[in-house]
Amino acid sequence: MSHKTLKAMFAAICTLVCAAGVVKADQPVISHVYTADPNAFVFNDRIYIICSHDIANQRGYDLFDYELVSTDDLQNWTDHGFVFSVGRNHDFGYGRGKGPYGEDQTVAPWAGHCYAPGTAIRDGKVYLYFPDGGSSIGVAVADKPEGPYKDPLGKTLIAGNVSNYASRWLFDPAGFVDDDGRAFVYYGGNGNDQARIIELNKDMISLHPQAIHLNVPKFFEASYMHKYKGKYYFSYSTQFSPTANIDYLVSDSPTGPFEYKGTILDNPKQNLGNNNHASIIEYKGHWYIAYHDRKLAIASNLRNKSDSRCVNLDEMFYKSP
């Protein structure tokens, strides 16, 4: 597979029309707020991207809420604001905790952080899988991507103290629902043997008792699963040796065995040698890859450029068999 930058019809700098209005953009898709870890999905014929929210000039990753954007033409982007947040609901000048409905968007007060999000769509509902740092994964549910989200468990879904589920980094969940109705979460990090696959029950908020350990070459983080022409593509971020690319494996089954195939996306030079996170979707017969880089922080000359990221969307093409 390879990727190709979308051809733009509008200026590279986004213009926010209103608080939950239309944004016309090239790359990044929005520029009034720093976003990362994009999880793209299609719902009611629109592309939605739910993103981690970086605080400008933060040191490290203090991630407490998720920003949501959407489009139906890949040119005009609607900003839905912050639609989900966790317990440590500090205000850093972005109206933290306030979503498109104006009310407090704190959904999981028991969680201290929400790292890279993952989603799955089933029976017209959006299931949002969110990591509490690197120690556990929770789940929230909504009738539409904009929310409001509710926490049906009031606690973790995948817990780090359950040895069968454990990974060094228990985070970066990717939800996936197969054509036959079986559903899975892919997650983990920090080591070739640290990727995990856990099957979800039909309710999408409870688990099968046995996790599958997946061996992934140079596995670091950012698990993702998509299906193309009957094949299952597991993609992920590699370790930093020499740089963190988005690589992939292919299988005839959602649980493997998988075969390593190569790199989908080289680490963009605007990432300053730092991390990346990607998701892959089909929309109206075309395939797209969402990822983040640091070009907005570089252009803004931020002091802490590496920790303030921005989300991009490129068209992706498959190689001929």
C-alpha positions as protocol buffer text, in pm:
chain_id: "A"
residue {
  index: 1
  type: MET
  ca { x: 0 y: 0 z: 0 }
}
residue {
  index: 2
  type: SER
  ca { x: 101 y: 359 z: -49 }
}
residue {
  index: 3
  type: HIS
  ca { x: -53 y: 694 z: 32 }
}
residue {
  index: 4
  type: LYS
  ca { x: -99 y: 1016 z: -158 }
}
residue {
  index: 5
  type: THR
  ca { x: -179 y: 1357 z: -15 }
}
residue {
  index: 6
  type: LEU
  ca { x: -533 y: 1477 z: -83 }
}
residue {
  index: 7
  type: LYS
  ca { x: -558 y: 1752 z: -341 }
}
residue {
  index: 8
  type: ALA
  ca { x: -677 y: 2067 z: -166 }
}
residue {
  index: 9
  type: MET
  ca { x: -929 y: 2320 z: -291 }
}
residue {
  index: 10
  type: PHE
  ca { x: -892 y: 2552 z: 9 }
}
residue {
  index: 11
  type: ALA
  ca { x: -615 y: 2724 z: 199 }
}
residue {
  index: 12
  type: ALA
  ca { x: -390 y: 2523 z: 428 }
}
residue {
  index: 13
  type: ILE
  ca { x: -484 y: 2733 z: 729 }
}
residue {
  index: 14
  type: CYS
  ca { x: -831 y: 2633 z: 854 }
}
residue {
  index: 15
  type: THR
  ca { x: -1093 y: 2896 z: 928 }
}
residue {
  index: 16
  type: LEU
  ca { x: -1332 y: 2820 z: 1214 }
}
residue {
  index: 17
  type: VAL
  ca { x: -1668 y: 2966 z: 1121 }
}
residue {
  index: 18
  type: CYS
  ca { x: -1843 y: 2904 z: 1453 }
}
residue {
  index: 19
  type: ALA
  ca { x: -1794 y: 2699 z: 1770 }
}
residue {
  index: 20
  type: ALA
  ca { x: -1958 y: 2392 z: 1620 }
}
residue {
  index: 21
  type: GLY
  ca { x: -1952 y: 2507 z: 1261 }
}
residue {
  index: 22
  type: VAL
  ca { x: -1788 y: 2433 z: 931 }
}
residue {
  index: 23
  type: VAL
  ca { x: -1411 y: 2434 z: 880 }
}
residue {
  index: 24
  type: LYS
  ca { x: -1264 y: 2447 z: 529 }
}
residue {
  index: 25
  type: ALA
  ca { x: -925 y: 2283 z: 528 }
}
residue {
  index: 26
  type: ASP
  ca { x: -635 y: 2123 z: 351 }
}
residue {
  index: 27
  type: GLN
  ca { x: -384 y: 1983 z: 601 }
}
residue {
  index: 28
  type: PRO
  ca { x: -419 y: 1961 z: 896 }
}
residue {
  index: 29
  type: VAL
  ca { x: -795 y: 1907 z: 896 }
}
residue {
  index: 30
  type: ILE
  ca { x: -835 y: 2161 z: 1180 }
}
residue {
  index: 31
  type: SER
  ca { x: -586 y: 2411 z: 1316 }
}
residue {
  index: 32
  type: HIS
  ca { x: -760 y: 2599 z: 1598 }
}
residue {
  index: 33
  type: VAL
  ca { x: -687 y: 2316 z: 1845 }
}
residue {
  index: 34
  type: TYR
  ca { x: -409 y: 2056 z: 1866 }
}
residue {
  index: 35
  type: THR
  ca { x: -528 y: 1703 z: 1794 }
}
residue {
  index: 36
  type: ALA
  ca { x: -364 y: 1360 z: 1775 }
}
residue {
  index: 37
  type: ASP
  ca { x: -424 y: 983 z: 1761 }
}
residue {
  index: 38
  type: PRO
  ca { x: -705 y: 1007 z: 1502 }
}
residue {
  index: 39
  type: ASN
  ca { x: -963 y: 729 z: 1500 }
}
residue {
  index: 40
  type: ALA
  ca { x: -1158 y: 768 z: 1176 }
}
residue {
  index: 41
  type: PHE
  ca { x: -1489 y: 593 z: 1110 }
}
residue {
  index: 42
  type: VAL
  ca { x: -1795 y: 628 z: 886 }
}
residue {
  index: 43
  type: PHE
  ca { x: -2140 y: 691 z: 1034 }
}
residue {
  index: 44
  type: ASN
  ca { x: -2451 y: 784 z: 834 }
}
residue {
  index: 45
  type: ASP
  ca { x: -2244 y: 861 z: 522 }
}
residue {
  index: 46
  type: ARG
  ca { x: -2006 y: 1099 z: 699 }
}
residue {
  index: 47
  type: ILE
  ca { x: -1642 y: 1059 z: 796 }
}
residue {
  index: 48
  type: TYR
  ca { x: -1592 y: 1124 z: 1166 }
}
residue {
  index: 49
  type: ILE
  ca { x: -1253 y: 1152 z: 1333 }
}
residue {
  index: 50
  type: ILE
  ca { x: -1235 y: 1140 z: 1711 }
}
residue {
  index: 51
  type: CYS
  ca { x: -899 y: 1263 z: 1836 }
}
residue {
  index: 52
  type: SER
  ca { x: -692 y: 1302 z: 2147 }
}
residue {
  index: 53
  type: HIS
  ca { x: -656 y: 1666 z: 2250 }
}
residue {
  index: 54
  type: ASP
  ca { x: -308 y: 1808 z: 2302 }
}
residue {
  index: 55
  type: ILE
  ca { x: -269 y: 2120 z: 2512 }
}
residue {
  index: 56
  type: ALA
  ca { x: -44 y: 2371 z: 2338 }
}
residue {
  index: 57
  type: ASN
  ca { x: 309 y: 2365 z: 2484 }
}
residue {
  index: 58
  type: GLN
  ca { x: 230 y: 2083 z: 2723 }
}
residue {
  index: 59
  type: ARG
  ca { x: 522 y: 1876 z: 2851 }
}
residue {
  index: 60
  type: GLY
  ca { x: 442 y: 1512 z: 2795 }
}
residue {
  index: 61
  type: TYR
  ca { x: 89 y: 1399 z: 2718 }
}
residue {
  index: 62
  type: ASP
  ca { x: -177 y: 1523 z: 2961 }
}
residue {
  index: 63
  type: LEU
  ca { x: -479 y: 1398 z: 2771 }
}
residue {
  index: 64
  type: PHE
  ca { x: -818 y: 1445 z: 2934 }
}
residue {
  index: 65
  type: ASP
  ca { x: -1073 y: 1482 z: 2653 }
}
residue {
  index: 66
  type: TYR
  ca { x: -1156 y: 1398 z: 2291 }
}
residue {
  index: 67
  type: GLU
  ca { x: -1221 y: 1638 z: 2003 }
}
residue {
  index: 68
  type: LEU
  ca { x: -1458 y: 1531 z: 1721 }
}
residue {
  index: 69
  type: VAL
  ca { x: -1461 y: 1654 z: 1360 }
}
residue {
  index: 70
  type: SER
  ca { x: -1651 y: 1531 z: 1055 }
}
residue {
  index: 71
  type: THR
  ca { x: -1697 y: 1583 z: 681 }
}
residue {
  index: 72
  type: ASP
  ca { x: -1906 y: 1452 z: 393 }
}
residue {
  index: 73
  type: ASP
  ca { x: -1697 y: 1602 z: 111 }
}
residue {
  index: 74
  type: LEU
  ca { x: -1335 y: 1597 z: 241 }
}
residue {
  index: 75
  type: GLN
  ca { x: -1320 y: 1975 z: 201 }
}
residue {
  index: 76
  type: ASN
  ca { x: -1556 y: 2120 z: 460 }
}
residue {
  index: 77
  type: TRP
  ca { x: -1498 y: 1999 z: 815 }
}
residue {
  index: 78
  type: THR
  ca { x: -1748 y: 2039 z: 1098 }
}
residue {
  index: 79
  type: ASP
  ca { x: -1603 y: 2087 z: 1444 }
}
residue {
  index: 80
  type: HIS
  ca { x: -1825 y: 1918 z: 1705 }
}
residue {
  index: 81
  type: GLY
  ca { x: -1606 y: 2028 z: 1993 }
}
residue {
  index: 82
  type: PHE
  ca { x: -1506 y: 1820 z: 2293 }
}
residue {
  index: 83
  type: VAL
  ca { x: -1753 y: 1532 z: 2318 }
}
residue {
  index: 84
  type: PHE
  ca { x: -1590 y: 1321 z: 2591 }
}
residue {
  index: 85
  type: SER
  ca { x: -1374 y: 1383 z: 2895 }
}
residue {
  index: 86
  type: VAL
  ca { x: -1259 y: 1204 z: 3208 }
}
residue {
  index: 87
  type: GLY
  ca { x: -1234 y: 1292 z: 3575 }
}
residue {
  index: 88
  type: ARG
  ca { x: -943 y: 1537 z: 3583 }
}
residue {
  index: 89
  type: ASN
  ca { x: -1142 y: 1804 z: 3412 }
}
residue {
  index: 90
  type: HIS
  ca { x: -907 y: 2104 z: 3428 }
}
residue {
  index: 91
  type: ASP
  ca { x: -975 y: 2408 z: 3212 }
}
residue {
  index: 92
  type: PHE
  ca { x: -679 y: 2501 z: 2992 }
}
residue {
  index: 93
  type: GLY
  ca { x: -861 y: 2774 z: 2804 }
}
residue {
  index: 94
  type: TYR
  ca { x: -1054 y: 2554 z: 2562 }
}
residue {
  index: 95
  type: GLY
  ca { x: -1375 y: 2518 z: 2763 }
}
residue {
  index: 96
  type: ARG
  ca { x: -1270 y: 2174 z: 2877 }
}
residue {
  index: 97
  type: GLY
  ca { x: -1562 y: 1958 z: 2975 }
}
residue {
  index: 98
  type: LYS
  ca { x: -1811 y: 2145 z: 2758 }
}
residue {
  index: 99
  type: GLY
  ca { x: -1941 y: 1969 z: 2452 }
}
residue {
  index: 100
  type: PRO
  ca { x: -2170 y: 2063 z: 2162 }
}
residue {
  index: 101
  type: TYR
  ca { x: -2472 y: 2051 z: 2393 }
}
residue {
  index: 102
  type: GLY
  ca { x: -2317 y: 2292 z: 2643 }
}
residue {
  index: 103
  type: GLU
  ca { x: -2329 y: 2052 z: 2936 }
}
residue {
  index: 104
  type: ASP
  ca { x: -2041 y: 1892 z: 3122 }
}
residue {
  index: 105
  type: GLN
  ca { x: -1893 y: 1614 z: 2905 }
}
residue {
  index: 106
  type: THR
  ca { x: -1723 y: 1429 z: 3191 }
}
residue {
  index: 107
  type: VAL
  ca { x: -1828 y: 1072 z: 3120 }
}
residue {
  index: 108
  type: ALA
  ca { x: -1586 y: 861 z: 3326 }
}
residue {
  index: 109
  type: PRO
  ca { x: -1500 y: 1040 z: 3653 }
}
residue {
  index: 110
  type: TRP
  ca { x: -1308 y: 734 z: 3773 }
}
residue {
  index: 111
  type: ALA
  ca { x: -1048 y: 772 z: 3494 }
}
residue {
  index: 112
  type: GLY
  ca { x: -752 y: 1009 z: 3520 }
}
residue {
  index: 113
  type: HIS
  ca { x: -661 y: 1027 z: 3150 }
}
residue {
  index: 114
  type: CYS
  ca { x: -798 y: 932 z: 2811 }
}
residue {
  index: 115
  type: TYR
  ca { x: -521 y: 836 z: 2571 }
}
residue {
  index: 116
  type: ALA
  ca { x: -570 y: 738 z: 2204 }
}
residue {
  index: 117
  type: PRO
  ca { x: -936 y: 647 z: 2137 }
}
residue {
  index: 118
  type: GLY
  ca { x: -1083 y: 357 z: 1944 }
}
residue {
  index: 119
  type: THR
  ca { x: -1438 y: 311 z: 1813 }
}
residue {
  index: 120
  type: ALA
  ca { x: -1670 y: 42 z: 1683 }
}
residue {
  index: 121
  type: ILE
  ca { x: -2017 y: 79 z: 1529 }
}
residue {
  index: 122
  type: ARG
  ca { x: -2286 y: -178 z: 1599 }
}
residue {
  index: 123
  type: ASP
  ca { x: -2666 y: -161 z: 1559 }
}
residue {
  index: 124
  type: GLY
  ca { x: -2655 y: 214 z: 1507 }
}
residue {
  index: 125
  type: LYS
  ca { x: -2459 y: 285 z: 1825 }
}
residue {
  index: 126
  type: VAL
  ca { x: -2107 y: 418 z: 1870 }
}
residue {
  index: 127
  type: TYR
  ca { x: -1886 y: 231 z: 2116 }
}
residue {
  index: 128
  type: LEU
  ca { x: -1590 y: 438 z: 2230 }
}
residue {
  index: 129
  type: TYR
  ca { x: -1295 y: 253 z: 2388 }
}
residue {
  index: 130
  type: PHE
  ca { x: -1072 y: 482 z: 2591 }
}
residue {
  index: 131
  type: PRO
  ca { x: -747 y: 407 z: 2780 }
}
residue {
  index: 132
  type: ASP
  ca { x: -693 y: 543 z: 3130 }
}
residue {
  index: 133
  type: GLY
  ca { x: -328 y: 618 z: 3062 }
}
residue {
  index: 134
  type: GLY
  ca { x: -145 y: 292 z: 2997 }
}
residue {
  index: 135
  type: SER
  ca { x: -309 y: 88 z: 3273 }
}
residue {
  index: 136
  type: SER
  ca { x: -664 y: 0 z: 3164 }
}
residue {
  index: 137
  type: ILE
  ca { x: -932 y: 53 z: 2899 }
}
residue {
  index: 138
  type: GLY
  ca { x: -1290 y: 167 z: 2950 }
}
residue {
  index: 139
  type: VAL
  ca { x: -1594 y: 186 z: 2722 }
}
residue {
  index: 140
  type: ALA
  ca { x: -1857 y: 454 z: 2658 }
}
residue {
  index: 141
  type: VAL
  ca { x: -2167 y: 435 z: 2437 }
}
residue {
  index: 142
  type: ALA
  ca { x: -2366 y: 691 z: 2236 }
}
residue {
  index: 143
  type: ASP
  ca { x: -2645 y: 691 z: 1980 }
}
residue {
  index: 144
  type: LYS
  ca { x: -2441 y: 915 z: 1752 }
}
residue {
  index: 145
  type: PRO
  ca { x: -2076 y: 1022 z: 1728 }
}
residue {
  index: 146
  type: GLU
  ca { x: -2149 y: 1366 z: 1876 }
}
residue {
  index: 147
  type: GLY
  ca { x: -2279 y: 1203 z: 2193 }
}
residue {
  index: 148
  type: PRO
  ca { x: -2386 y: 1237 z: 2462 }
}
residue {
  index: 149
  type: TYR
  ca { x: -2174 y: 941 z: 2575 }
}
residue {
  index: 150
  type: LYS
  ca { x: -2256 y: 728 z: 2877 }
}
residue {
  index: 151
  type: ASP
  ca { x: -2034 y: 493 z: 3074 }
}
residue {
  index: 152
  type: PRO
  ca { x: -2236 y: 168 z: 3105 }
}
residue {
  index: 153
  type: LEU
  ca { x: -1988 y: -3 z: 3340 }
}
residue {
  index: 154
  type: GLY
  ca { x: -1866 y: 277 z: 3563 }
}
residue {
  index: 155
  type: LYS
  ca { x: -1529 y: 105 z: 3571 }
}
residue {
  index: 156
  type: THR
  ca { x: -1266 y: -46 z: 3342 }
}
residue {
  index: 157
  type: LEU
  ca { x: -1352 y: -295 z: 3070 }
}
residue {
  index: 158
  type: ILE
  ca { x: -1000 y: -433 z: 3021 }
}
residue {
  index: 159
  type: ALA
  ca { x: -800 y: -425 z: 3343 }
}
residue {
  index: 160
  type: GLY
  ca { x: -425 y: -438 z: 3381 }
}
residue {
  index: 161
  type: ASN
  ca { x: -444 y: -663 z: 3685 }
}
residue {
  index: 162
  type: VAL
  ca { x: -598 y: -946 z: 3480 }
}
residue {
  index: 163
  type: SER
  ca { x: -290 y: -1137 z: 3369 }
}
residue {
  index: 164
  type: ASN
  ca { x: -444 y: -1288 z: 3059 }
}
residue {
  index: 165
  type: TYR
  ca { x: -530 y: -943 z: 2923 }
}
residue {
  index: 166
  type: ALA
  ca { x: -220 y: -763 z: 3044 }
}
residue {
  index: 167
  type: SER
  ca { x: 30 y: -587 z: 2820 }
}
residue {
  index: 168
  type: ARG
  ca { x: 320 y: -365 z: 2921 }
}
residue {
  index: 169
  type: TRP
  ca { x: 116 y: -74 z: 2791 }
}
residue {
  index: 170
  type: LEU
  ca { x: -254 y: -150 z: 2812 }
}
residue {
  index: 171
  type: PHE
  ca { x: -375 y: 120 z: 2575 }
}
residue {
  index: 172
  type: ASP
  ca { x: -437 y: 224 z: 2212 }
}
residue {
  index: 173
  type: PRO
  ca { x: -756 y: 18 z: 2165 }
}
residue {
  index: 174
  type: ALA
  ca { x: -894 y: -38 z: 1815 }
}
residue {
  index: 175
  type: GLY
  ca { x: -1250 y: -164 z: 1785 }
}
residue {
  index: 176
  type: PHE
  ca { x: -1343 y: -384 z: 1490 }
}
residue {
  index: 177
  type: VAL
  ca { x: -1674 y: -550 z: 1392 }
}
residue {
  index: 178
  type: ASP
  ca { x: -1645 y: -819 z: 1125 }
}
residue {
  index: 179
  type: ASP
  ca { x: -1900 y: -899 z: 855 }
}
residue {
  index: 180
  type: ASP
  ca { x: -2018 y: -1204 z: 1051 }
}
residue {
  index: 181
  type: GLY
  ca { x: -2094 y: -994 z: 1359 }
}
residue {
  index: 182
  type: ARG
  ca { x: -1793 y: -1095 z: 1568 }
}
residue {
  index: 183
  type: ALA
  ca { x: -1627 y: -797 z: 1735 }
}
residue {
  index: 184
  type: PHE
  ca { x: -1278 y: -743 z: 1873 }
}
residue {
  index: 185
  type: VAL
  ca { x: -1055 y: -490 z: 2045 }
}
residue {
  index: 186
  type: TYR
  ca { x: -685 y: -477 z: 1948 }
}
residue {
  index: 187
  type: TYR
  ca { x: -453 y: -309 z: 2196 }
}
residue {
  index: 188
  type: GLY
  ca { x: -116 y: -311 z: 2375 }
}
residue {
  index: 189
  type: GLY
  ca { x: 231 y: -166 z: 2340 }
}
residue {
  index: 190
  type: ASN
  ca { x: 606 y: -167 z: 2403 }
}
residue {
  index: 191
  type: GLY
  ca { x: 737 y: -498 z: 2271 }
}
residue {
  index: 192
  type: ASN
  ca { x: 705 y: -753 z: 1991 }
}
residue {
  index: 193
  type: ASP
  ca { x: 502 y: -986 z: 2214 }
}
residue {
  index: 194
  type: GLN
  ca { x: 284 y: -717 z: 2372 }
}
residue {
  index: 195
  type: ALA
  ca { x: 2 y: -689 z: 2115 }
}
residue {
  index: 196
  type: ARG
  ca { x: -332 y: -833 z: 2228 }
}
residue {
  index: 197
  type: ILE
  ca { x: -663 y: -927 z: 2067 }
}
residue {
  index: 198
  type: ILE
  ca { x: -972 y: -971 z: 2283 }
}
residue {
  index: 199
  type: GLU
  ca { x: -1312 y: -1073 z: 2146 }
}
residue {
  index: 200
  type: LEU
  ca { x: -1612 y: -874 z: 2262 }
}
residue {
  index: 201
  type: ASN
  ca { x: -1947 y: -1026 z: 2346 }
}
residue {
  index: 202
  type: LYS
  ca { x: -2249 y: -912 z: 2145 }
}
residue {
  index: 203
  type: ASP
  ca { x: -2322 y: -640 z: 2397 }
}
residue {
  index: 204
  type: MET
  ca { x: -1984 y: -477 z: 2308 }
}
residue {
  index: 205
  type: ILE
  ca { x: -1921 y: -398 z: 2676 }
}
residue {
  index: 206
  type: SER
  ca { x: -1813 y: -741 z: 2803 }
}
residue {
  index: 207
  type: LEU
  ca { x: -1531 y: -974 z: 2701 }
}
residue {
  index: 208
  type: HIS
  ca { x: -1454 y: -1331 z: 2611 }
}
residue {
  index: 209
  type: PRO
  ca { x: -1236 y: -1486 z: 2883 }
}
residue {
  index: 210
  type: GLN
  ca { x: -929 y: -1548 z: 2669 }
}
residue {
  index: 211
  type: ALA
  ca { x: -712 y: -1281 z: 2507 }
}
residue {
  index: 212
  type: ILE
  ca { x: -492 y: -1370 z: 2211 }
}
residue {
  index: 213
  type: HIS
  ca { x: -124 y: -1277 z: 2224 }
}
residue {
  index: 214
  type: LEU
  ca { x: -7 y: -1148 z: 1886 }
}
residue {
  index: 215
  type: ASN
  ca { x: 362 y: -1133 z: 1797 }
}
residue {
  index: 216
  type: VAL
  ca { x: 429 y: -818 z: 1593 }
}
residue {
  index: 217
  type: PRO
  ca { x: 772 y: -722 z: 1451 }
}
residue {
  index: 218
  type: LYS
  ca { x: 906 y: -403 z: 1617 }
}
residue {
  index: 219
  type: PHE
  ca { x: 569 y: -341 z: 1781 }
}
residue {
  index: 220
  type: PHE
  ca { x: 544 y: -18 z: 1977 }
}
residue {
  index: 221
  type: GLU
  ca { x: 182 y: 108 z: 1983 }
}
residue {
  index: 222
  type: ALA
  ca { x: -117 y: 231 z: 1775 }
}
residue {
  index: 223
  type: SER
  ca { x: -293 y: -98 z: 1693 }
}
residue {
  index: 224
  type: TYR
  ca { x: -555 y: -78 z: 1419 }
}
residue {
  index: 225
  type: MET
  ca { x: -756 y: -330 z: 1214 }
}
residue {
  index: 226
  type: HIS
  ca { x: -935 y: -295 z: 881 }
}
residue {
  index: 227
  type: LYS
  ca { x: -1058 y: -538 z: 616 }
}
residue {
  index: 228
  type: TYR
  ca { x: -1002 y: -519 z: 242 }
}
residue {
  index: 229
  type: LYS
  ca { x: -1119 y: -778 z: -15 }
}
residue {
  index: 230
  type: GLY
  ca { x: -1154 y: -1050 z: 247 }
}
residue {
  index: 231
  type: LYS
  ca { x: -812 y: -991 z: 403 }
}
residue {
  index: 232
  type: TYR
  ca { x: -748 y: -854 z: 751 }
}
residue {
  index: 233
  type: TYR
  ca { x: -491 y: -575 z: 786 }
}
residue {
  index: 234
  type: PHE
  ca { x: -340 y: -516 z: 1129 }
}
residue {
  index: 235
  type: SER
  ca { x: -147 y: -188 z: 1129 }
}
residue {
  index: 236
  type: TYR
  ca { x: 63 y: -34 z: 1405 }
}
residue {
  index: 237
  type: SER
  ca { x: 344 y: 204 z: 1493 }
}
residue {
  index: 238
  type: THR
  ca { x: 690 y: 52 z: 1499 }
}
residue {
  index: 239
  type: GLN
  ca { x: 962 y: 115 z: 1754 }
}
residue {
  index: 240
  type: PHE
  ca { x: 1206 y: 405 z: 1708 }
}
residue {
  index: 241
  type: SER
  ca { x: 1480 y: 210 z: 1534 }
}
residue {
  index: 242
  type: PRO
  ca { x: 1550 y: 408 z: 1332 }
}
residue {
  index: 243
  type: THR
  ca { x: 1207 y: 579 z: 1319 }
}
residue {
  index: 244
  type: ALA
  ca { x: 843 y: 507 z: 1404 }
}
residue {
  index: 245
  type: ASN
  ca { x: 666 y: 407 z: 1082 }
}
residue {
  index: 246
  type: ILE
  ca { x: 315 y: 268 z: 1036 }
}
residue {
  index: 247
  type: ASP
  ca { x: 369 y: -95 z: 934 }
}
residue {
  index: 248
  type: TYR
  ca { x: 119 y: -374 z: 871 }
}
residue {
  index: 249
  type: LEU
  ca { x: 47 y: -747 z: 882 }
}
residue {
  index: 250
  type: VAL
  ca { x: -210 y: -943 z: 675 }
}
residue {
  index: 251
  type: SER
  ca { x: -419 y: -1249 z: 760 }
}
residue {
  index: 252
  type: ASP
  ca { x: -717 y: -1451 z: 640 }
}
residue {
  index: 253
  type: SER
  ca { x: -863 y: -1427 z: 990 }
}
residue {
  index: 254
  type: PRO
  ca { x: -916 y: -1138 z: 1235 }
}
residue {
  index: 255
  type: THR
  ca { x: -719 y: -1332 z: 1495 }
}
residue {
  index: 256
  type: GLY
  ca { x: -433 y: -1451 z: 1274 }
}
residue {
  index: 257
  type: PRO
  ca { x: -194 y: -1599 z: 1200 }
}
residue {
  index: 258
  type: PHE
  ca { x: -60 y: -1279 z: 1044 }
}
residue {
  index: 259
  type: GLU
  ca { x: 219 y: -1224 z: 793 }
}
residue {
  index: 260
  type: TYR
  ca { x: 435 y: -912 z: 802 }
}
residue {
  index: 261
  type: LYS
  ca { x: 408 y: -713 z: 477 }
}
residue {
  index: 262
  type: GLY
  ca { x: 592 y: -383 z: 521 }
}
residue {
  index: 263
  type: THR
  ca { x: 526 y: -12 z: 569 }
}
residue {
  index: 264
  type: ILE
  ca { x: 206 y: 177 z: 489 }
}
residue {
  index: 265
  type: LEU
  ca { x: 319 y: 520 z: 602 }
}
residue {
  index: 266
  type: ASP
  ca { x: 672 y: 644 z: 661 }
}
residue {
  index: 267
  type: ASN
  ca { x: 707 y: 869 z: 962 }
}
residue {
  index: 268
  type: PRO
  ca { x: 654 y: 1223 z: 822 }
}
residue {
  index: 269
  type: LYS
  ca { x: 950 y: 1455 z: 862 }
}
residue {
  index: 270
  type: GLN
  ca { x: 715 y: 1698 z: 1041 }
}
residue {
  index: 271
  type: ASN
  ca { x: 692 y: 1446 z: 1326 }
}
residue {
  index: 272
  type: LEU
  ca { x: 1043 y: 1547 z: 1435 }
}
residue {
  index: 273
  type: GLY
  ca { x: 1131 y: 1179 z: 1481 }
}
residue {
  index: 274
  type: ASN
  ca { x: 851 y: 1133 z: 1733 }
}
residue {
  index: 275
  type: ASN
  ca { x: 543 y: 910 z: 1745 }
}
residue {
  index: 276
  type: ASN
  ca { x: 260 y: 855 z: 1498 }
}
residue {
  index: 277
  type: HIS
  ca { x: -83 y: 694 z: 1515 }
}
residue {
  index: 278
  type: ALA
  ca { x: -303 y: 597 z: 1220 }
}
residue {
  index: 279
  type: SER
  ca { x: -645 y: 464 z: 1123 }
}
residue {
  index: 280
  type: ILE
  ca { x: -774 y: 349 z: 783 }
}
residue {
  index: 281
  type: ILE
  ca { x: -1124 y: 373 z: 636 }
}
residue {
  index: 282
  type: GLU
  ca { x: -1317 y: 335 z: 312 }
}
residue {
  index: 283
  type: TYR
  ca { x: -1547 y: 618 z: 207 }
}
residue {
  index: 284
  type: LYS
  ca { x: -1746 y: 634 z: -118 }
}
residue {
  index: 285
  type: GLY
  ca { x: -1520 y: 385 z: -293 }
}
residue {
  index: 286
  type: HIS
  ca { x: -1192 y: 546 z: -184 }
}
residue {
  index: 287
  type: TRP
  ca { x: -955 y: 456 z: 100 }
}
residue {
  index: 288
  type: TYR
  ca { x: -806 y: 707 z: 343 }
}
residue {
  index: 289
  type: ILE
  ca { x: -549 y: 705 z: 619 }
}
residue {
  index: 290
  type: ALA
  ca { x: -570 y: 947 z: 912 }
}
residue {
  index: 291
  type: TYR
  ca { x: -253 y: 1023 z: 1111 }
}
residue {
  index: 292
  type: HIS
  ca { x: -86 y: 1304 z: 1303 }
}
residue {
  index: 293
  type: ASP
  ca { x: 227 y: 1513 z: 1270 }
}
residue {
  index: 294
  type: ARG
  ca { x: 371 y: 1833 z: 1421 }
}
residue {
  index: 295
  type: LYS
  ca { x: 351 y: 2073 z: 1124 }
}
residue {
  index: 296
  type: LEU
  ca { x: 112 y: 2311 z: 1301 }
}
residue {
  index: 297
  type: ALA
  ca { x: 337 y: 2334 z: 1609 }
}
residue {
  index: 298
  type: ILE
  ca { x: 638 y: 2390 z: 1384 }
}
residue {
  index: 299
  type: ALA
  ca { x: 459 y: 2668 z: 1192 }
}
residue {
  index: 300
  type: SER
  ca { x: 350 y: 2825 z: 1522 }
}
residue {
  index: 301
  type: ASN
  ca { x: 705 y: 2797 z: 1659 }
}
residue {
  index: 302
  type: LEU
  ca { x: 586 y: 2639 z: 1982 }
}
residue {
  index: 303
  type: ARG
  ca { x: 841 y: 2585 z: 2253 }
}
residue {
  index: 304
  type: ASN
  ca { x: 733 y: 2219 z: 2299 }
}
residue {
  index: 305
  type: LYS
  ca { x: 667 y: 2122 z: 1939 }
}
residue {
  index: 306
  type: SER
  ca { x: 677 y: 1743 z: 1987 }
}
residue {
  index: 307
  type: ASP
  ca { x: 388 y: 1735 z: 2234 }
}
residue {
  index: 308
  type: SER
  ca { x: 143 y: 1945 z: 2029 }
}
residue {
  index: 309
  type: ARG
  ca { x: 22 y: 1748 z: 1729 }
}
residue {
  index: 310
  type: CYS
  ca { x: -227 y: 1790 z: 1444 }
}
residue {
  index: 311
  type: VAL
  ca { x: -439 y: 1543 z: 1246 }
}
residue {
  index: 312
  type: ASN
  ca { x: -419 y: 1489 z: 868 }
}
residue {
  index: 313
  type: LEU
  ca { x: -613 y: 1274 z: 622 }
}
residue {
  index: 314
  type: ASP
  ca { x: -457 y: 1132 z: 301 }
}
residue {
  index: 315
  type: GLU
  ca { x: -599 y: 915 z: 26 }
}
residue {
  index: 316
  type: MET
  ca { x: -446 y: 568 z: 20 }
}
residue {
  index: 317
  type: PHE
  ca { x: -402 y: 322 z: -268 }
}
residue {
  index: 318
  type: TYR
  ca { x: -351 y: -54 z: -271 }
}
residue {
  index: 319
  type: LYS
  ca { x: -81 y: -214 z: -479 }
}
residue {
  index: 320
  type: SER
  ca { x: -188 y: -449 z: -753 }
}
residue {
  index: 321
  type: PRO
  ca { x: -176 y: -819 z: -651 }
}
